[in-house]
Amino acid sequence: MKITDVIGLTLGDAKSYLESNGIKDYCIRVTSSPRLKCDDYDDTYRVAGIRENGIEKLEIIVCKPL
C-alpha cells in the first residue's frame, strides 16, 4: 500500500482505505481558492494530496468537489 493511493478518492473512501490498512493517525486540511476560504468539510470532499506530517502522522489535503 502506498499512501498516495488515496489521492482522488472521496474523503470517506480515503478514511476507510487508510483505516483498513492500520493508519488511524491523520489530520485533515481543507484547501480552496483565496476568495472561498473554508475550514468545514465532509466525507464527500475529494483528496487533493497527502503528505507526512511528523514521524507517524499524515496530513490529508481535501477540496470541495465541483
mmCIF file of the N, C-alpha and C atoms, coordinates in Angstrom:
data_MODEL
# 
_entry.id   MODEL 
# 
loop_
_atom_site.group_PDB 
_atom_site.id 
_atom_site.type_symbol 
_atom_site.label_atom_id 
_atom_site.label_alt_id 
_atom_site.label_comp_id 
_atom_site.label_asym_id 
_atom_site.label_entity_id 
_atom_site.label_seq_id 
_atom_site.pdbx_PDB_ins_code 
_atom_site.Cartn_x 
_atom_site.Cartn_y 
_atom_site.Cartn_z 
_atom_site.occupancy 
_atom_site.B_iso_or_equiv 
_atom_site.pdbx_formal_charge 
_atom_site.auth_seq_id 
_atom_site.auth_comp_id 
_atom_site.auth_asym_id 
_atom_site.auth_atom_id 
_atom_site.pdbx_PDB_model_num 
ATOM 1   N N  . MET A 1 1  ? 0.826   -1.182 0.000  1.00 0.00 ? 1  MET A N  1 
ATOM 2   C CA . MET A 1 1  ? 0.000   0.000  0.000  1.00 0.00 ? 1  MET A CA 1 
ATOM 3   C C  . MET A 1 1  ? 0.868   1.242  0.000  1.00 0.00 ? 1  MET A C  1 
ATOM 4   N N  . LYS A 1 2  ? 0.540   2.194  -0.865 1.00 0.00 ? 2  LYS A N  1 
ATOM 5   C CA . LYS A 1 2  ? 1.201   3.498  -0.865 1.00 0.00 ? 2  LYS A CA 1 
ATOM 6   C C  . LYS A 1 2  ? 0.178   4.524  -0.397 1.00 0.00 ? 2  LYS A C  1 
ATOM 7   N N  . ILE A 1 3  ? 0.624   5.482  0.386  1.00 0.00 ? 3  ILE A N  1 
ATOM 8   C CA . ILE A 1 3  ? -0.326  6.475  0.889  1.00 0.00 ? 3  ILE A CA 1 
ATOM 9   C C  . ILE A 1 3  ? -0.895  7.327  -0.229 1.00 0.00 ? 3  ILE A C  1 
ATOM 10  N N  . THR A 1 4  ? -0.193  7.423  -1.343 1.00 0.00 ? 4  THR A N  1 
ATOM 11  C CA . THR A 1 4  ? -0.696  8.227  -2.461 1.00 0.00 ? 4  THR A CA 1 
ATOM 12  C C  . THR A 1 4  ? -1.854  7.551  -3.176 1.00 0.00 ? 4  THR A C  1 
ATOM 13  N N  . ASP A 1 5  ? -2.175  6.319  -2.835 1.00 0.00 ? 5  ASP A N  1 
ATOM 14  C CA . ASP A 1 5  ? -3.304  5.611  -3.452 1.00 0.00 ? 5  ASP A CA 1 
ATOM 15  C C  . ASP A 1 5  ? -4.638  6.282  -3.161 1.00 0.00 ? 5  ASP A C  1 
ATOM 16  N N  . VAL A 1 6  ? -4.716  7.130  -2.158 1.00 0.00 ? 6  VAL A N  1 
ATOM 17  C CA . VAL A 1 6  ? -5.988  7.750  -1.785 1.00 0.00 ? 6  VAL A CA 1 
ATOM 18  C C  . VAL A 1 6  ? -6.256  9.060  -2.529 1.00 0.00 ? 6  VAL A C  1 
ATOM 19  N N  . ILE A 1 7  ? -5.284  9.574  -3.260 1.00 0.00 ? 7  ILE A N  1 
ATOM 20  C CA . ILE A 1 7  ? -5.480  10.828 -3.994 1.00 0.00 ? 7  ILE A CA 1 
ATOM 21  C C  . ILE A 1 7  ? -6.562  10.619 -5.053 1.00 0.00 ? 7  ILE A C  1 
ATOM 22  N N  . GLY A 1 8  ? -7.541  11.519 -5.045 1.00 0.00 ? 8  GLY A N  1 
ATOM 23  C CA . GLY A 1 8  ? -8.654  11.440 -5.984 1.00 0.00 ? 8  GLY A CA 1 
ATOM 24  C C  . GLY A 1 8  ? -9.891  10.776 -5.406 1.00 0.00 ? 8  GLY A C  1 
ATOM 25  N N  . LEU A 1 9  ? -9.739  10.062 -4.301 1.00 0.00 ? 9  LEU A N  1 
ATOM 26  C CA . LEU A 1 9  ? -10.890 9.423  -3.660 1.00 0.00 ? 9  LEU A CA 1 
ATOM 27  C C  . LEU A 1 9  ? -11.680 10.462 -2.862 1.00 0.00 ? 9  LEU A C  1 
ATOM 28  N N  . THR A 1 10 ? -12.913 10.123 -2.533 1.00 0.00 ? 10 THR A N  1 
ATOM 29  C CA . THR A 1 10 ? -13.642 10.974 -1.591 1.00 0.00 ? 10 THR A CA 1 
ATOM 30  C C  . THR A 1 10 ? -13.005 10.780 -0.219 1.00 0.00 ? 10 THR A C  1 
ATOM 31  N N  . LEU A 1 11 ? -13.200 11.739 0.648  1.00 0.00 ? 11 LEU A N  1 
ATOM 32  C CA . LEU A 1 11 ? -12.616 11.648 1.982  1.00 0.00 ? 11 LEU A CA 1 
ATOM 33  C C  . LEU A 1 11 ? -13.129 10.424 2.724  1.00 0.00 ? 11 LEU A C  1 
ATOM 34  N N  . GLY A 1 12 ? -14.408 10.126 2.581  1.00 0.00 ? 12 GLY A N  1 
ATOM 35  C CA . GLY A 1 12 ? -14.971 8.943  3.247  1.00 0.00 ? 12 GLY A CA 1 
ATOM 36  C C  . GLY A 1 12 ? -14.294 7.657  2.796  1.00 0.00 ? 12 GLY A C  1 
ATOM 37  N N  . ASP A 1 13 ? -14.089 7.501  1.486  1.00 0.00 ? 13 ASP A N  1 
ATOM 38  C CA . ASP A 1 13 ? -13.409 6.317  0.962  1.00 0.00 ? 13 ASP A CA 1 
ATOM 39  C C  . ASP A 1 13 ? -11.948 6.276  1.393  1.00 0.00 ? 13 ASP A C  1 
ATOM 40  N N  . ALA A 1 14 ? -11.305 7.443  1.391  1.00 0.00 ? 14 ALA A N  1 
ATOM 41  C CA . ALA A 1 14 ? -9.899  7.508  1.795  1.00 0.00 ? 14 ALA A CA 1 
ATOM 42  C C  . ALA A 1 14 ? -9.726  7.117  3.260  1.00 0.00 ? 14 ALA A C  1 
ATOM 43  N N  . LYS A 1 15 ? -10.614 7.605  4.125  1.00 0.00 ? 15 LYS A N  1 
ATOM 44  C CA . LYS A 1 15 ? -10.524 7.248  5.544  1.00 0.00 ? 15 LYS A CA 1 
ATOM 45  C C  . LYS A 1 15 ? -10.723 5.748  5.735  1.00 0.00 ? 15 LYS A C  1 
ATOM 46  N N  . SER A 1 16 ? -11.666 5.162  5.025  1.00 0.00 ? 16 SER A N  1 
ATOM 47  C CA . SER A 1 16 ? -11.895 3.715  5.121  1.00 0.00 ? 16 SER A CA 1 
ATOM 48  C C  . SER A 1 16 ? -10.672 2.938  4.653  1.00 0.00 ? 16 SER A C  1 
ATOM 49  N N  . TYR A 1 17 ? -10.087 3.373  3.546  1.00 0.00 ? 17 TYR A N  1 
ATOM 50  C CA . TYR A 1 17 ? -8.904  2.715  2.984  1.00 0.00 ? 17 TYR A CA 1 
ATOM 51  C C  . TYR A 1 17 ? -7.727  2.780  3.956  1.00 0.00 ? 17 TYR A C  1 
ATOM 52  N N  . LEU A 1 18 ? -7.487  3.966  4.509  1.00 0.00 ? 18 LEU A N  1 
ATOM 53  C CA . LEU A 1 18 ? -6.371  4.116  5.442  1.00 0.00 ? 18 LEU A CA 1 
ATOM 54  C C  . LEU A 1 18 ? -6.596  3.292  6.710  1.00 0.00 ? 18 LEU A C  1 
ATOM 55  N N  . GLU A 1 19 ? -7.801  3.339  7.259  1.00 0.00 ? 19 GLU A N  1 
ATOM 56  C CA . GLU A 1 19 ? -8.078  2.596  8.488  1.00 0.00 ? 19 GLU A CA 1 
ATOM 57  C C  . GLU A 1 19 ? -8.007  1.090  8.265  1.00 0.00 ? 19 GLU A C  1 
ATOM 58  N N  . SER A 1 20 ? -8.392  0.619  7.088  1.00 0.00 ? 20 SER A N  1 
ATOM 59  C CA . SER A 1 20 ? -8.294  -0.819 6.812  1.00 0.00 ? 20 SER A CA 1 
ATOM 60  C C  . SER A 1 20 ? -6.840  -1.264 6.664  1.00 0.00 ? 20 SER A C  1 
ATOM 61  N N  . ASN A 1 21 ? -5.940  -0.315 6.448  1.00 0.00 ? 21 ASN A N  1 
ATOM 62  C CA . ASN A 1 21 ? -4.514  -0.608 6.367  1.00 0.00 ? 21 ASN A CA 1 
ATOM 63  C C  . ASN A 1 21 ? -3.776  -0.214 7.642  1.00 0.00 ? 21 ASN A C  1 
ATOM 64  N N  . GLY A 1 22 ? -4.525  0.027  8.718  1.00 0.00 ? 22 GLY A N  1 
ATOM 65  C CA . GLY A 1 22 ? -3.928  0.270  10.023 1.00 0.00 ? 22 GLY A CA 1 
ATOM 66  C C  . GLY A 1 22 ? -3.479  1.699  10.279 1.00 0.00 ? 22 GLY A C  1 
ATOM 67  N N  . ILE A 1 23 ? -3.872  2.627  9.422  1.00 0.00 ? 23 ILE A N  1 
ATOM 68  C CA . ILE A 1 23 ? -3.481  4.027  9.612  1.00 0.00 ? 23 ILE A CA 1 
ATOM 69  C C  . ILE A 1 23 ? -4.665  4.784  10.184 1.00 0.00 ? 23 ILE A C  1 
ATOM 70  N N  . LYS A 1 24 ? -4.508  5.232  11.429 1.00 0.00 ? 24 LYS A N  1 
ATOM 71  C CA . LYS A 1 24 ? -5.600  5.927  12.101 1.00 0.00 ? 24 LYS A CA 1 
ATOM 72  C C  . LYS A 1 24 ? -5.185  7.302  12.612 1.00 0.00 ? 24 LYS A C  1 
ATOM 73  N N  . ASP A 1 25 ? -3.921  7.626  12.483 1.00 0.00 ? 25 ASP A N  1 
ATOM 74  C CA . ASP A 1 25 ? -3.401  8.894  12.999 1.00 0.00 ? 25 ASP A CA 1 
ATOM 75  C C  . ASP A 1 25 ? -3.155  9.848  11.837 1.00 0.00 ? 25 ASP A C  1 
ATOM 76  N N  . TYR A 1 26 ? -4.129  10.707 11.565 1.00 0.00 ? 26 TYR A N  1 
ATOM 77  C CA . TYR A 1 26 ? -4.004  11.678 10.481 1.00 0.00 ? 26 TYR A CA 1 
ATOM 78  C C  . TYR A 1 26 ? -4.811  12.923 10.815 1.00 0.00 ? 26 TYR A C  1 
ATOM 79  N N  . CYS A 1 27 ? -4.476  14.005 10.145 1.00 0.00 ? 27 CYS A N  1 
ATOM 80  C CA . CYS A 1 27 ? -5.241  15.240 10.277 1.00 0.00 ? 27 CYS A CA 1 
ATOM 81  C C  . CYS A 1 27 ? -5.725  15.635 8.886  1.00 0.00 ? 27 CYS A C  1 
ATOM 82  N N  . ILE A 1 28 ? -6.744  16.456 8.838  1.00 0.00 ? 28 ILE A N  1 
ATOM 83  C CA . ILE A 1 28 ? -7.360  16.845 7.575  1.00 0.00 ? 28 ILE A CA 1 
ATOM 84  C C  . ILE A 1 28 ? -7.277  18.358 7.440  1.00 0.00 ? 28 ILE A C  1 
ATOM 85  N N  . ARG A 1 29 ? -6.819  18.808 6.269  1.00 0.00 ? 29 ARG A N  1 
ATOM 86  C CA . ARG A 1 29 ? -6.724  20.232 5.981  1.00 0.00 ? 29 ARG A CA 1 
ATOM 87  C C  . ARG A 1 29 ? -7.486  20.528 4.694  1.00 0.00 ? 29 ARG A C  1 
ATOM 88  N N  . VAL A 1 30 ? -8.264  21.594 4.705  1.00 0.00 ? 30 VAL A N  1 
ATOM 89  C CA . VAL A 1 30 ? -9.065  21.978 3.546  1.00 0.00 ? 30 VAL A CA 1 
ATOM 90  C C  . VAL A 1 30 ? -8.292  23.014 2.737  1.00 0.00 ? 30 VAL A C  1 
ATOM 91  N N  . THR A 1 31 ? -8.270  22.835 1.421  1.00 0.00 ? 31 THR A N  1 
ATOM 92  C CA . THR A 1 31 ? -7.691  23.829 0.542  1.00 0.00 ? 31 THR A CA 1 
ATOM 93  C C  . THR A 1 31 ? -8.786  24.365 -0.369 1.00 0.00 ? 31 THR A C  1 
ATOM 94  N N  . SER A 1 32 ? -8.682  25.644 -0.700 1.00 0.00 ? 32 SER A N  1 
ATOM 95  C CA . SER A 1 32 ? -9.674  26.271 -1.571 1.00 0.00 ? 32 SER A CA 1 
ATOM 96  C C  . SER A 1 32 ? -9.063  27.527 -2.169 1.00 0.00 ? 32 SER A C  1 
ATOM 97  N N  . SER A 1 33 ? -9.775  28.135 -3.091 1.00 0.00 ? 33 SER A N  1 
ATOM 98  C CA . SER A 1 33 ? -9.288  29.389 -3.658 1.00 0.00 ? 33 SER A CA 1 
ATOM 99  C C  . SER A 1 33 ? -9.319  30.463 -2.565 1.00 0.00 ? 33 SER A C  1 
ATOM 100 N N  . PRO A 1 34 ? -8.497  31.480 -2.693 1.00 0.00 ? 34 PRO A N  1 
ATOM 101 C CA . PRO A 1 34 ? -8.421  32.506 -1.642 1.00 0.00 ? 34 PRO A CA 1 
ATOM 102 C C  . PRO A 1 34 ? -9.752  33.204 -1.359 1.00 0.00 ? 34 PRO A C  1 
ATOM 103 N N  . ARG A 1 35 ? -10.602 33.347 -2.359 1.00 0.00 ? 35 ARG A N  1 
ATOM 104 C CA . ARG A 1 35 ? -11.885 34.022 -2.153 1.00 0.00 ? 35 ARG A CA 1 
ATOM 105 C C  . ARG A 1 35 ? -12.894 33.140 -1.440 1.00 0.00 ? 35 ARG A C  1 
ATOM 106 N N  . LEU A 1 36 ? -12.704 31.853 -1.451 1.00 0.00 ? 36 LEU A N  1 
ATOM 107 C CA . LEU A 1 36 ? -13.668 30.922 -0.859 1.00 0.00 ? 36 LEU A CA 1 
ATOM 108 C C  . LEU A 1 36 ? -13.074 30.211 0.349  1.00 0.00 ? 36 LEU A C  1 
ATOM 109 N N  . LYS A 1 37 ? -12.419 30.934 1.222  1.00 0.00 ? 37 LYS A N  1 
ATOM 110 C CA . LYS A 1 37 ? -11.780 30.329 2.393  1.00 0.00 ? 37 LYS A CA 1 
ATOM 111 C C  . LYS A 1 37 ? -12.806 29.559 3.217  1.00 0.00 ? 37 LYS A C  1 
ATOM 112 N N  . CYS A 1 38 ? -12.531 28.286 3.443  1.00 0.00 ? 38 CYS A N  1 
ATOM 113 C CA . CYS A 1 38 ? -13.462 27.413 4.152  1.00 0.00 ? 38 CYS A CA 1 
ATOM 114 C C  . CYS A 1 38 ? -12.667 26.394 4.953  1.00 0.00 ? 38 CYS A C  1 
ATOM 115 N N  . ASP A 1 39 ? -13.071 26.161 6.183  1.00 0.00 ? 39 ASP A N  1 
ATOM 116 C CA . ASP A 1 39 ? -12.425 25.152 7.014  1.00 0.00 ? 39 ASP A CA 1 
ATOM 117 C C  . ASP A 1 39 ? -13.335 23.963 7.291  1.00 0.00 ? 39 ASP A C  1 
ATOM 118 N N  . ASP A 1 40 ? -14.595 24.058 6.888  1.00 0.00 ? 40 ASP A N  1 
ATOM 119 C CA . ASP A 1 40 ? -15.532 22.949 7.085  1.00 0.00 ? 40 ASP A CA 1 
ATOM 120 C C  . ASP A 1 40 ? -15.362 21.935 5.965  1.00 0.00 ? 40 ASP A C  1 
ATOM 121 N N  . TYR A 1 41 ? -15.617 20.682 6.273  1.00 0.00 ? 41 TYR A N  1 
ATOM 122 C CA . TYR A 1 41 ? -15.536 19.625 5.266  1.00 0.00 ? 41 TYR A CA 1 
ATOM 123 C C  . TYR A 1 41 ? -16.456 18.487 5.666  1.00 0.00 ? 41 TYR A C  1 
ATOM 124 N N  . ASP A 1 42 ? -16.729 17.610 4.708  1.00 0.00 ? 42 ASP A N  1 
ATOM 125 C CA . ASP A 1 42 ? -17.468 16.384 5.000  1.00 0.00 ? 42 ASP A CA 1 
ATOM 126 C C  . ASP A 1 42 ? -16.873 15.260 4.155  1.00 0.00 ? 42 ASP A C  1 
ATOM 127 N N  . ASP A 1 43 ? -17.456 14.085 4.245  1.00 0.00 ? 43 ASP A N  1 
ATOM 128 C CA . ASP A 1 43 ? -16.889 12.907 3.579  1.00 0.00 ? 43 ASP A CA 1 
ATOM 129 C C  . ASP A 1 43 ? -17.026 12.926 2.058  1.00 0.00 ? 43 ASP A C  1 
ATOM 130 N N  . THR A 1 44 ? -17.742 13.916 1.494  1.00 0.00 ? 44 THR A N  1 
ATOM 131 C CA . THR A 1 44 ? -17.860 13.992 0.033  1.00 0.00 ? 44 THR A CA 1 
ATOM 132 C C  . THR A 1 44 ? -16.724 14.796 -0.594 1.00 0.00 ? 44 THR A C  1 
ATOM 133 N N  . TYR A 1 45 ? -15.919 15.470 0.203  1.00 0.00 ? 45 TYR A N  1 
ATOM 134 C CA . TYR A 1 45 ? -14.788 16.224 -0.333 1.00 0.00 ? 45 TYR A CA 1 
ATOM 135 C C  . TYR A 1 45 ? -13.784 15.266 -0.957 1.00 0.00 ? 45 TYR A C  1 
ATOM 136 N N  . ARG A 1 46 ? -13.023 15.736 -1.928 1.00 0.00 ? 46 ARG A N  1 
ATOM 137 C CA . ARG A 1 46 ? -12.029 14.917 -2.621 1.00 0.00 ? 46 ARG A CA 1 
ATOM 138 C C  . ARG A 1 46 ? -10.642 15.126 -2.029 1.00 0.00 ? 46 ARG A C  1 
ATOM 139 N N  . VAL A 1 47 ? -9.868  14.055 -1.999 1.00 0.00 ? 47 VAL A N  1 
ATOM 140 C CA . VAL A 1 47 ? -8.488  14.131 -1.529 1.00 0.00 ? 47 VAL A CA 1 
ATOM 141 C C  . VAL A 1 47 ? -7.636  14.698 -2.667 1.00 0.00 ? 47 VAL A C  1 
ATOM 142 N N  . ALA A 1 48 ? -7.030  15.855 -2.418 1.00 0.00 ? 48 ALA A N  1 
ATOM 143 C CA . ALA A 1 48 ? -6.187  16.503 -3.418 1.00 0.00 ? 48 ALA A CA 1 
ATOM 144 C C  . ALA A 1 48 ? -4.712  16.178 -3.212 1.00 0.00 ? 48 ALA A C  1 
ATOM 145 N N  . GLY A 1 49 ? -4.367  15.798 -2.002 1.00 0.00 ? 49 GLY A N  1 
ATOM 146 C CA . GLY A 1 49 ? -2.982  15.475 -1.704 1.00 0.00 ? 49 GLY A CA 1 
ATOM 147 C C  . GLY A 1 49 ? -2.866  14.852 -0.336 1.00 0.00 ? 49 GLY A C  1 
ATOM 148 N N  . ILE A 1 50 ? -1.718  14.263 -0.101 1.00 0.00 ? 50 ILE A N  1 
ATOM 149 C CA . ILE A 1 50 ? -1.444  13.654 1.209  1.00 0.00 ? 50 ILE A CA 1 
ATOM 150 C C  . ILE A 1 50 ? 0.056   13.731 1.435  1.00 0.00 ? 50 ILE A C  1 
ATOM 151 N N  . ARG A 1 51 ? 0.444   14.045 2.661  1.00 0.00 ? 51 ARG A N  1 
ATOM 152 C CA . ARG A 1 51 ? 1.870   14.122 2.960  1.00 0.00 ? 51 ARG A CA 1 
ATOM 153 C C  . ARG A 1 51 ? 2.112   13.741 4.407  1.00 0.00 ? 51 ARG A C  1 
ATOM 154 N N  . GLU A 1 52 ? 3.357   13.374 4.674  1.00 0.00 ? 52 GLU A N  1 
ATOM 155 C CA . GLU A 1 52 ? 3.734   13.033 6.036  1.00 0.00 ? 52 GLU A CA 1 
ATOM 156 C C  . GLU A 1 52 ? 3.889   14.317 6.830  1.00 0.00 ? 52 GLU A C  1 
ATOM 157 N N  . ASN A 1 53 ? 3.353   14.305 8.038  1.00 0.00 ? 53 ASN A N  1 
ATOM 158 C CA . ASN A 1 53 ? 3.404   15.463 8.919  1.00 0.00 ? 53 ASN A CA 1 
ATOM 159 C C  . ASN A 1 53 ? 3.939   14.987 10.260 1.00 0.00 ? 53 ASN A C  1 
ATOM 160 N N  . GLY A 1 54 ? 5.225   14.933 10.378 1.00 0.00 ? 54 GLY A N  1 
ATOM 161 C CA . GLY A 1 54 ? 5.827   14.380 11.582 1.00 0.00 ? 54 GLY A CA 1 
ATOM 162 C C  . GLY A 1 54 ? 6.246   12.947 11.327 1.00 0.00 ? 54 GLY A C  1 
ATOM 163 N N  . ILE A 1 55 ? 6.527   12.233 12.388 1.00 0.00 ? 55 ILE A N  1 
ATOM 164 C CA . ILE A 1 55 ? 7.043   10.875 12.243 1.00 0.00 ? 55 ILE A CA 1 
ATOM 165 C C  . ILE A 1 55 ? 5.960   9.892  11.839 1.00 0.00 ? 55 ILE A C  1 
ATOM 166 N N  . GLU A 1 56 ? 4.816   9.894  12.499 1.00 0.00 ? 56 GLU A N  1 
ATOM 167 C CA . GLU A 1 56 ? 3.790   8.900  12.207 1.00 0.00 ? 56 GLU A CA 1 
ATOM 168 C C  . GLU A 1 56 ? 2.456   9.510  11.796 1.00 0.00 ? 56 GLU A C  1 
ATOM 169 N N  . LYS A 1 57 ? 2.367   10.799 11.633 1.00 0.00 ? 57 LYS A N  1 
ATOM 170 C CA . LYS A 1 57 ? 1.091   11.424 11.340 1.00 0.00 ? 57 LYS A CA 1 
ATOM 171 C C  . LYS A 1 57 ? 1.039   11.869 9.886  1.00 0.00 ? 57 LYS A C  1 
ATOM 172 N N  . LEU A 1 58 ? -0.113  11.688 9.265  1.00 0.00 ? 58 LEU A N  1 
ATOM 173 C CA . LEU A 1 58 ? -0.319  12.112 7.890  1.00 0.00 ? 58 LEU A CA 1 
ATOM 174 C C  . LEU A 1 58 ? -1.229  13.326 7.861  1.00 0.00 ? 58 LEU A C  1 
ATOM 175 N N  . GLU A 1 59 ? -1.061  14.163 6.850  1.00 0.00 ? 59 GLU A N  1 
ATOM 176 C CA . GLU A 1 59 ? -1.929  15.296 6.617  1.00 0.00 ? 59 GLU A CA 1 
ATOM 177 C C  . GLU A 1 59 ? -2.645  15.032 5.299  1.00 0.00 ? 59 GLU A C  1 
ATOM 178 N N  . ILE A 1 60 ? -3.972  14.950 5.361  1.00 0.00 ? 60 ILE A N  1 
ATOM 179 C CA . ILE A 1 60 ? -4.779  14.734 4.162  1.00 0.00 ? 60 ILE A CA 1 
ATOM 180 C C  . ILE A 1 60 ? -5.319  16.091 3.739  1.00 0.00 ? 60 ILE A C  1 
ATOM 181 N N  . ILE A 1 61 ? -5.028  16.472 2.502  1.00 0.00 ? 61 ILE A N  1 
ATOM 182 C CA . ILE A 1 61 ? -5.479  17.759 1.974  1.00 0.00 ? 61 ILE A CA 1 
ATOM 183 C C  . ILE A 1 61 ? -6.685  17.498 1.086  1.00 0.00 ? 61 ILE A C  1 
ATOM 184 N N  . VAL A 1 62 ? -7.806  18.126 1.418  1.00 0.00 ? 62 VAL A N  1 
ATOM 185 C CA . VAL A 1 62 ? -9.058  17.902 0.693  1.00 0.00 ? 62 VAL A CA 1 
ATOM 186 C C  . VAL A 1 62 ? -9.575  19.202 0.096  1.00 0.00 ? 62 VAL A C  1 
ATOM 187 N N  . CYS A 1 63 ? -10.405 19.066 -0.943 1.00 0.00 ? 63 CYS A N  1 
ATOM 188 C CA . CYS A 1 63 ? -11.059 20.221 -1.539 1.00 0.00 ? 63 CYS A CA 1 
ATOM 189 C C  . CYS A 1 63 ? -12.508 19.863 -1.851 1.00 0.00 ? 63 CYS A C  1 
ATOM 190 N N  . LYS A 1 64 ? -13.335 20.890 -1.912 1.00 0.00 ? 64 LYS A N  1 
ATOM 191 C CA . LYS A 1 64 ? -14.748 20.690 -2.189 1.00 0.00 ? 64 LYS A CA 1 
ATOM 192 C C  . LYS A 1 64 ? -14.913 20.309 -3.660 1.00 0.00 ? 64 LYS A C  1 
ATOM 193 N N  . PRO A 1 65 ? -15.706 19.271 -3.935 1.00 0.00 ? 65 PRO A N  1 
ATOM 194 C CA . PRO A 1 65 ? -15.907 18.879 -5.334 1.00 0.00 ? 65 PRO A CA 1 
ATOM 195 C C  . PRO A 1 65 ? -16.721 19.938 -6.074 1.00 0.00 ? 65 PRO A C  1 
ATOM 196 N N  . LEU A 1 66 ? -16.510 20.005 -7.374 1.00 0.00 ? 66 LEU A N  1 
ATOM 197 C CA . LEU A 1 66 ? -17.234 20.994 -8.184 1.00 0.00 ? 66 LEU A CA 1 
ATOM 198 C C  . LEU A 1 66 ? -18.678 20.629 -8.361 1.00 0.00 ? 66 LEU A C  1 
# 
